[in-house]
Amino acid sequence: MPTTHSSRSKTFNAYAKRFQELKADLAQIEYFSKGTFMAYYEWTYKARGKTVLAPEAAPFFRAAARQYRKLKTILNRMETLSRQALGKIAKDPSSRSST
């Protein structure tokens, strides 16, 4: 049975709603930093091609590393959702809502 315009619109609206939810999740991200947290509370990261050690900042960078992973997860989900929605739009532009 062919897909109706109404069901295509609902599908697109579901993508749009989930995308907005993920954008709201981004607003909850705090300071973040890419890097590797190592045993003994030693934090290393690259700055201008050099490894920098900041052991006294370990608790802050541990939290920042968690935020970075959370950020990457949200962005990956947004990208996947975007590809799905764009694929639907490309197949049937009339399924796009006015939002």
N, C-alpha and C positions, 0 to 999 in steps of 0.2 A: 504494500500500500504506500503511495507517495506521501512524503512528509508535507504537512500543511504549513502555510505561512505562519499560523498561530504557534505551532510547535517549534518552528525555526526561531521565531521571535523569543519564545520562552527559553530556548537553549542559549541564545545570545545574551538574553537578560541574565541568565544564571552565570555565564562567564563574566559579564560586566559586574555583577554583584560580588562575586568571589574576588575579582581583581580589586575592587574598592576595599574589600575586607583586608586583603594583603597590603594595600597601600596604608591602611590604618595601622597594621602591624609594624610597618616601617617607622611610623611616628613614635613607636614605643622603644625603638633602638636607642641605646645610650652610646657613650664613647666606645669606639671599637678600634681594634688594631690587628693587622695581619702579623703573624709571627708564630714561633714555636715555644710552648711552655715546657721547660725541662724539669727533671727532678731536682730536688734541693732548692726549689724556688729561684731558679735562674731563668731569666727571660732573655731571649736573643731575637734580634731582628736585623734586617739589612737596612742600612742608611748610606746612600751614595756608594753602594758596592762593598761596604764594610760591615762586619758583624758588630753589633753594639750590645753590650751587657748592662743590664740595669737591675741588679738583684734587690735593691731596696724598694723598687717599684713593683715587685712581683705580684702582690695582691691586686693591684690596680690593673696590671696587664693580664692577669688570669681572667678577671672579669671582662676586660676588653676583648680577649680571645673568644670568650663565650659569645659576646655580642657580635663579633665578626662572623662566627659560624652561624648564628641566628640570622644575620643580615644575608649571608650567602644562601641560606635555605629559603628565605622569603623571596629573594631575587630569582632563584632558580624556579620556584613555584610560579612566580609572576611570568617568567619567560615561557614556561611550559603552557600556562593558561593562555598567554598571548598568542603563541603559535597555534593552539587549538582554535581560538576564536578567529584569528586571521584566516585559517584554513576554511572555516565555515563561511566567512564573509566572501572569500575568494570564489567559493563554489556557488554562493547565492547572495549577492549584495543586498537583495531585498530583505534578507533576514536581519539586517542591522537595524537596531532601534534608533530613535532620534536622540539618544543621550550621548 
